[in-house]
Amino acid sequence: MKATNIYRTIMAATFSLYACTSQTAPQQSFLLRDNWAIQSSKDTREGGDLISTSAFKPEKWYPATVPSTVFGTLVENKVFPDPYFGTNVQTIPGYIARRAGEIPDDSPFKTSWWYRTIFELPADFRSRNTWIKFHSINYKANIWLNGHMIADTMTVEGAYRLYNFNITQFALAGKENCLAIEIFPPKGNDLTITWVDWNPTPPDRGMGIWYDITVSSTGPVAIDNPKVVTKLNLPLTDKATLTISAEISNSTDKKVKGILKGTIEGISFSQEVILDPKEARQVTFDPGNFSQLVISDPKLWWPHTVGPQNLYDLNLSFEVKGNVSDSEKIRFGIREISSWMNDFDKKHTRVFQVNGKNIVIKGGGYVEDMMLRPSDKRIDTDIQYAKHMGLNALRMEAPRGSDYLFDKCDEEGILLIVGWCCCSSWEQWKRWTPDVEIIAQKSWRDQILRLRNHPSVFNWLLGSDN
């Protein structure tokens, strides 16, 4: 993706599912954050078919929460000292002195580690499809549920991949369910989480579940990856056209007819959709056929140094025989980014415009906690620091911020420069094998789908310095 492109996307919000009510049964989603335990496979003889059942009794496992890394959990359990104090990090077994170095053979993080939890599934999931979404696992994993493997390392590979598995045949509605995940650390030229010179390399190289796991239910048809693209009538800004799309999938063995409906404030639109068995399709509402998607005098989204951060809510639902099968809600902003190369003081420089106005990008680098511990409070504080310094942008060291971070930057008017981490395997293209290339392509696609609706995200770099 070259920076010479004119970006016309906009918007903002999380792709996570939210609780709502249909006419027959409630669609629900919940996060698996608590009641976890971890242990090294070196100290666990049993396999996933037993560990992922209630018959298995985890003894001497370490209590954990998710998101977390293995190293972060062990620090939390006082197994290792606080790596931020003095030179403690150098005393931890498996300390990696060299940037992006390999995990030593005698390190406790050289082998795979198990994450395990037990959770109860609502009884009303029984008549619906049950899904589990992983975002994200570092680096490879075997995933087991109730004694059954639902995915292995041939599928689950890459620190920035997103996965959504249909677990209906293995899930136990109205009962306790056991989920066990065997996670393998990155090695060699893996496209993993790297810190370069921002932090010491953690001894586990970020191994773990670094973001949320969501369990949800849908009817026969699911909605995924909603998208809003906006276009202004520049150089004026008194009219905007919206193009709205979403991926619709039929999980049944029968043909399904339904209606995809959408609302944006007082605007509504819909179209009938017929899906063949197991068919997945992108459905689009374009302003040429839906005149209500031509907005007069739109409320625009601006960086905080220029204007207000106006945001809209898009609600989508798919109804089958009058019952809501699935629904999605995203938040977006109407704005248009343009850029081109120009010469200033004999230097070839990129110029950016927001909604037709020139803007000087004044930003700073931003990186998360070394152990990837989530903290909304820290994000709030960091953004206020940036605004206090007069900054209007942050450069992310890879796209690993929480949804809260991106949502908050939408609300606060902070532009985000996102991309892969420089000075790492992400830029060592000549060393990539065909398998690594596939992981790179899938990672890129997943993260673009995740972030493309955020008005704050205005640029994507192949390497964060390039």
C-alpha positions, -999 to 999 in steps of 0.1 A, spaced: 0 0 0 18 32 -12 14 65 6 5 81 -27 -30 66 -25 -58 89 -16 -75 74 15 -112 79 15 -120 56 43 -131 69 76 -146 59 108 -141 42 139 -150 15 163 -145 -19 174 -153 -50 154 -163 -68 186 -198 -82 189 -222 -65 213 -253 -77 233 -286 -70 218 -321 -86 216 -338 -103 187 -374 -113 185 -368 -149 195 -335 -152 214 -309 -127 227 -277 -124 208 -250 -123 234 -212 -119 236 -188 -120 264 -151 -118 270 -130 -146 286 -108 -124 308 -109 -141 342 -105 -175 357 -74 -185 337 -44 -205 347 -11 -211 329 16 -237 331 47 -248 310 42 -279 288 75 -290 304 56 -295 336 24 -309 321 25 -344 308 -11 -346 296 -23 -335 262 -50 -311 251 -77 -337 249 -76 -341 287 -64 -306 297 -95 -291 280 -119 -311 301 -133 -307 336 -117 -341 345 -83 -325 344 -72 -309 377 -46 -282 373 -22 -284 402 5 -258 408 -7 -237 378 -3 -200 379 -35 -179 381 -38 -156 351 -60 -131 333 -64 -124 296 -49 -105 279 -15 -114 292 19 -127 283 35 -157 300 63 -135 313 38 -109 325 18 -135 344 48 -149 361 59 -114 372 23 -109 385 27 -142 405 60 -130 420 79 -158 402 102 -131 387 109 -96 400 96 -64 384 117 -61 352 114 -23 353 132 -20 386 170 -15 383 187 -42 363 162 -69 374 154 -78 337 190 -90 333 186 -115 362 156 -133 348 163 -168 334 163 -167 296 173 -130 295 178 -119 259 206 -94 257 205 -88 219 177 -71 201 154 -97 186 177 -124 198 166 -161 201 152 -175 233 181 -195 249 178 -233 250 178 -233 288 151 -207 291 118 -215 308 102 -198 278 117 -221 251 89 -246 253 52 -241 248 29 -229 276 -7 -238 283 -35 -213 290 -66 -229 304 -100 -216 316 -135 -229 324 -166 -208 315 -203 -213 314 -222 -209 282 -257 -194 283 -285 -219 278 -301 -199 250 -270 -205 229 -284 -240 223 -305 -230 193 -279 -207 178 -244 -208 163 -216 -203 188 -184 -185 178 -151 -178 195 -129 -150 183 -92 -147 191 -74 -114 188 -45 -121 191 -21 -150 199 17 -149 199 29 -169 181 15 -204 172 -12 -223 190 -32 -255 193 -67 -247 206 -88 -273 224 -124 -271 236 -141 -297 257 -117 -324 246 -118 -315 209 -91 -297 189 -107 -268 171 -75 -254 155 -38 -263 153 -6 -245 146 -11 -250 108 -40 -225 112 -31 -204 142 2 -187 134 12 -150 135 12 -124 163 -13 -101 144 -38 -126 131 -75 -126 139 -95 -158 141 -132 -165 144 -141 -202 148 -176 -217 147 -176 -240 178 -212 -249 178 -206 -287 175 -183 -287 205 -199 -261 227 -221 -271 257 -249 -246 260 -261 -241 296 -231 -260 310 -195 -254 319 -170 -254 290 -132 -259 292 -109 -241 268 -72 -250 266 -46 -233 244 -11 -245 239 10 -215 228 44 -217 212 69 -189 213 82 -171 182 116 -181 168 139 -173 139 124 -150 113 89 -153 126 68 -121 121 63 -115 158 61 -86 183 93 -68 185 105 -38 206 136 -27 187 151 0 209 119 9 228 121 -17 255 144 -46 264 133 -77 246 111 -97 272 125 -132 278 93 -148 263 94 -125 233 58 -116 240 44 -152 240 8 -154 251 -27 -140 244 -21 -103 241 -56 -93 234 -92 -103 240 -110 -136 234 -148 -132 227 -175 -158 227 -207 -149 209 -238 -164 192 -257 -158 160 -286 -172 140 -281 -189 107 -265 -158 91 -236 -138 105 -224 -103 97 -186 -96 96 -163 -68 87 -187 -39 82 -171 -10 63 -180 26 57 -162 46 30 -169 83 27 -162 108 -1 -165 146 1 -173 170 -27 -140 187 -23 -130 215 -23 -164 220 -8 -174 200 22 -212 204 22 -219 170 8 -207 135 16 -215 102 0 -214 70 21 -207 35 7 -215 8 32 -206 -29 29 -204 -60 51 -196 -97 47 -227 -119 51 -222 -157 56 -247 -185 58 -235 -213 82 -263 -237 73 -267 -264 47 -299 -247 34 -306 -217 13 -315 -187 34 -334 -155 25 -333 -125 47 -330 -87 48 -299 -68 57 -309 -36 74 -289 -5 84 -294 28 102 -273 59 107 -290 83 130 -323 91 113 -313 74 80 -324 38 72 -317 14 43 -322 -23 35 -320 -49 8 -331 -85 4 -303 -111 3 -306 -148 -7 -276 -170 3 -269 -205 -9 -259 -231 16 -225 -222 32 -223 -191 10 -204 -160 21 -208 -127 2 -201 -90 4 -233 -69 3 -229 -32 -5 -251 -2 -2 -239 24 -26 -251 60 -28 -260 56 -65 -288 31 -55 -295 44 -20 -300 82 -23 -303 85 15 -266 78 17 -259 112 1 -255 134 32 -260 172 30 -240 194 54 -223 164 71 -207 168 105 -170 162 98 -142 146 118 -111 167 123 -78 164 142 -82 181 175 -60 210 164 -84 219 136 -119 211 145 -144 188 163 -144 150 163 -179 143 151 -188 106 151 -217 86 137 -231 52 147 -239 26 120 -262 -2 131 -265 -33 108 -288 -63 113 -297 -93 93 -333 -106 97 -345 -140 87 -383 -145 88 -386 -114 110 -360 -126 136 -326 -110 140 -299 -135 131 -270 -112 138 -262 -75 143 -232 -52 143 -225 -17 154 -196 4 144 -188 41 150 -173 61 122 -164 97 112 -168 115 79 -135 127 68 -112 124 37 -74 121 37 -54 132 6 -16 131 2 10 137 -24 47 144 -27 60 180 -29 93 198 -27 102 220 3 136 235 7 149 210 -19 135 181 1 110 157 -14 83 158 13 48 142 16 20 167 21 -13 157 39 -47 172 37 -77 164 60 -110 174 44 -92 195 18 -72 215 43 -34 213 46 -22 199 79 12 197 94 17 163 111 32 169 146 36 135 162 55 113 185 64 76 188 41 54 209 47 20 224 29 -2 249 40 -18 281 68 -44 276 46 -72 290 16 -59 270 -5 -54 301 -37 -35 292 -44 -2 309 -71 22 298 -60 46 324 -25 47 309 -39 53 275 -61 82 288 -30 98 304 -7 93 274 -32 109 250 -36 139 273 1 143 275 3 142 237 -24 169 234 -8 190 261 24 190 240 5 202 210 9 169 191 -18 159 166 -5 124 157 11 93 172 33 68 153 24 32 165 53 7 167 31 -20 149 -7 -23 151 -9 -38 186 -28 -12 205 -61 -21 221 -95 -12 206 -98 13 234 -67 31 222 -80 35 186 -115 45 199 -100 70 222 -79 86 195 -110 88 174 -127 107 202 -98 129 210 -88 138 175 -53 122 174 -41 110 140 -25 75 140 4 63 118 2 25 118 24 -1 103 48 -30 109 78 -26 132 110 -14 115 144 -29 120 130 -64 125 119 -95 105 90 -74 92 116 -56 70 138 -86 62 119 -94 30 147 -113 13 148 -138 41 111 -145 39 101 -181 29 68 -186 10 52 -196 43 63 -163 60 50 -144 30 16 -159 35 16 -150 72 25 -114 63 -3 -112 38 -29 -126 62 -16 -104 90 -19 -73 69 -54 -82 57 -66 -89 93 -53 -56 107 -66 -35 78 -100 -50 83 -98 -43 120 -86 -7 117 -100 7 84 -131 23 100 -112 44 124 -110 81 113 -79 85 134 -59 60 113 -47 79 83 -15 61 72 0 26 70 37 20 67 54 -12 55 80 -5 83 73 21 110 103 42 98 97 38 61 
